[in-house]
Amino acid sequence: MGNAEDGAEPIALDGKQMRMDALAESVFEVYVETIRGTGLDITPTAPAAVDERILGRVQSVLGSTFLTFFGITPRERYADVFEQISDFASRFAKDHIFPDGNKRTAVKMALAILAMHGWNVRADDAEEPERNELYQWVQSIVTGRCDAGELAAFLREHAVRLEG
């Protein structure tokens, strides 16, 4: 549905350290909310108290997706925001930054980042995993059944531009 001409250009956060820091904090908040009530003892419970090694890993995934590397901008690396978000979710889900909840956090953050940039992903979010398109999407990431291009195609197919 989307392409660079209709507002689906990749996101570049170069020179926007405050936005990168806020995005990293959002990842922690989403993670904590995702696993709250699952029985996993979460210490720390607030993003500000997160281990610096974990923070570095989160920032590494975010930076490799949203910042310029070796002079190549995100807009040069990715065809559109859907390809970029698929790369982010793939890296995040596979990196196992947190003890639990990495796939759920990856999906929630991918959808949230797209929404912040004007896109809503409409997919079946059924309780049964076999009918849940988002669950199947993230499982395809971690099992290697799909590559980032196929995942980006899923997002393009299911994305609708938000009004406003």
Backbone torsions as a table, in degrees:
resi	resn	phi	psi	omega
1	MET	NA	-42.7	-174.3
2	GLY	-100.9	155.8	170.2
3	ASN	-152.7	177.2	-174.6
4	ALA	-59.7	-29.7	-178.3
5	GLU	-70.5	-25.1	-177.1
6	ASP	-109.3	32.0	175.0
7	GLY	91.3	14.1	-179.4
8	ALA	-102.7	22.9	179.5
9	GLU	-66.9	150.0	179.1
10	PRO	-57.5	154.6	-178.2
11	ILE	-91.3	128.9	176.6
12	ALA	-118.6	124.0	-179.2
13	LEU	-111.0	20.7	177.9
14	ASP	-58.3	134.1	178.5
15	GLY	73.4	12.0	-177.9
16	LYS	-121.7	59.4	-175.2
17	GLN	-56.1	-38.2	-179.9
18	MET	-61.1	-40.6	179.5
19	ARG	-68.6	-37.7	177.8
20	MET	-64.9	-44.7	178.6
21	ASP	-61.5	-43.1	179.3
22	ALA	-64.3	-38.1	178.7
23	LEU	-66.3	-41.4	177.0
24	ALA	-62.4	-43.3	177.5
25	GLU	-62.9	-37.8	177.9
26	SER	-62.8	-38.1	177.7
27	VAL	-59.7	-46.1	179.3
28	PHE	-63.2	-42.5	179.7
29	GLU	-62.9	-42.5	178.3
30	VAL	-64.4	-42.8	178.4
31	TYR	-58.9	-51.1	-178.0
32	VAL	-60.3	-44.6	179.2
33	GLU	-65.6	-35.1	-178.9
34	THR	-65.3	-41.8	-175.2
35	ILE	-96.2	-7.5	177.9
36	ARG	-59.0	130.0	179.2
37	GLY	86.5	2.4	179.7
38	THR	-89.6	-6.7	-178.6
39	GLY	96.2	-9.8	177.8
40	LEU	-78.3	125.8	179.0
41	ASP	-71.6	112.0	-179.3
42	ILE	-101.1	108.4	170.8
43	THR	-128.3	118.4	7.0
44	PRO	-82.2	167.9	178.9
45	THR	-105.0	-3.3	-179.6
46	ALA	-126.2	141.2	-178.8
47	PRO	-54.6	-35.0	-177.3
48	ALA	-63.5	-24.4	-176.3
49	ALA	-95.8	5.7	-175.4
50	VAL	-67.4	139.9	176.9
51	ASP	-49.8	135.8	-178.5
52	GLU	-60.7	-31.2	178.0
53	ARG	-66.4	-40.5	178.2
54	ILE	-66.5	-44.7	177.5
55	LEU	-56.4	-43.8	179.1
56	GLY	-61.5	-38.3	178.9
57	ARG	-68.9	-41.3	176.9
58	VAL	-62.6	-46.7	-180.0
59	GLN	-63.5	-33.3	178.2
60	SER	-64.0	-44.9	178.7
61	VAL	-65.3	-44.8	179.0
62	LEU	-63.0	-46.2	-178.6
63	GLY	-62.6	-42.3	-178.5
64	SER	-67.2	-18.6	-179.4
65	THR	-97.4	-37.8	-169.9
66	PHE	-113.1	-1.5	-179.7
67	LEU	-115.5	162.6	176.1
68	THR	-75.5	133.6	176.9
69	PHE	-126.5	130.8	179.1
70	PHE	50.9	37.8	177.4
71	GLY	78.6	4.0	-179.2
72	ILE	-106.0	116.7	-176.5
73	THR	-78.6	161.4	174.3
74	PRO	-56.3	-35.1	-179.7
75	ARG	-67.6	-23.3	175.4
76	GLU	-87.1	-27.8	-177.9
77	ARG	-82.6	-31.6	-173.2
78	TYR	-119.0	141.3	178.0
79	ALA	-68.3	-35.8	-179.2
80	ASP	-160.5	178.6	-178.2
81	VAL	-64.9	-28.2	-178.7
82	PHE	-69.7	-40.0	174.9
83	GLU	-64.5	-41.3	179.8
84	GLN	-64.0	-46.6	-178.7
85	ILE	-67.1	-36.1	176.0
86	SER	-63.3	-39.8	177.1
87	ASP	-64.6	-45.0	178.0
88	PHE	-57.8	-51.9	-176.7
89	ALA	-62.8	-39.2	178.9
90	SER	-62.6	-48.7	179.9
91	ARG	-62.0	-45.3	-175.8
92	PHE	-66.2	-47.5	-177.2
93	ALA	-64.3	-36.4	-177.1
94	LYS	-81.4	-24.0	-173.5
95	ASP	-75.2	-19.0	179.5
96	HIS	49.8	55.7	-179.6
97	ILE	-66.1	-39.9	-177.4
98	PHE	-104.5	159.9	179.8
99	PRO	-63.9	-28.1	-178.7
100	ASP	-155.8	158.6	173.5
101	GLY	85.6	10.4	-177.9
102	ASN	-63.9	-44.7	-179.2
103	LYS	-66.6	-44.2	179.4
104	ARG	-63.8	-41.3	178.3
105	THR	-64.5	-41.1	179.3
106	ALA	-60.4	-45.6	-179.6
107	VAL	-65.7	-47.4	-178.8
108	LYS	-61.3	-42.9	-179.9
109	MET	-68.4	-39.8	178.3
110	ALA	-59.1	-47.0	179.9
111	LEU	-66.4	-38.8	-179.7
112	ALA	-66.8	-43.3	179.7
113	ILE	-63.9	-42.7	176.7
114	LEU	-61.2	-43.0	179.7
115	ALA	-63.0	-39.9	178.5
116	MET	-62.8	-23.3	-179.1
117	HIS	-108.1	21.0	169.2
118	GLY	92.6	17.1	-178.7
119	TRP	-125.0	136.5	173.8
120	ASN	-113.6	129.7	178.7
121	VAL	-97.7	119.5	-179.9
122	ARG	-102.3	109.6	-179.3
123	ALA	-144.2	156.1	179.2
124	ASP	-68.5	118.1	-179.4
125	ASP	-110.2	47.4	-177.6
126	ALA	-63.4	154.8	178.3
127	GLU	-67.7	-31.9	-179.8
128	GLU	-79.3	122.6	-177.1
129	PRO	-53.4	-38.1	-177.3
130	GLU	-68.2	-19.6	177.7
131	ARG	-104.7	-4.0	-176.5
132	ASN	-90.4	108.7	-176.5
133	GLU	-64.1	-35.0	179.9
134	LEU	-70.1	-39.3	175.9
135	TYR	-62.7	-46.1	179.3
136	GLN	-61.9	-37.6	179.5
137	TRP	-61.4	-49.3	-177.8
138	VAL	-71.4	-34.8	176.5
139	GLN	-63.1	-37.8	177.8
140	SER	-61.9	-32.8	177.7
141	ILE	-64.1	-55.6	-171.4
142	VAL	-74.9	-25.2	179.4
143	THR	-89.9	-10.6	179.7
144	GLY	79.3	13.6	178.8
145	ARG	-69.3	-25.0	-180.0
146	CYS	-131.4	152.1	173.8
147	ASP	-98.2	174.3	-176.0
148	ALA	-59.4	-33.9	179.1
149	GLY	-63.4	-41.6	178.1
150	GLU	-67.5	-37.5	178.6
151	LEU	-68.2	-38.6	176.8
152	ALA	-63.3	-39.5	178.3
153	ALA	-61.7	-39.6	176.4
154	PHE	-58.7	-47.8	-179.4
155	LEU	-62.7	-45.2	178.8
156	ARG	-57.8	-43.8	-177.5
157	GLU	-65.8	-31.7	-174.8
158	HIS	-103.5	-0.2	-177.2
159	ALA	-89.1	140.5	176.9
160	VAL	-127.4	133.0	179.7
161	ARG	-68.3	128.3	177.7
162	LEU	-75.1	144.1	176.7
163	GLU	-81.3	147.4	172.7
164	GLY	135.5	NA	NA
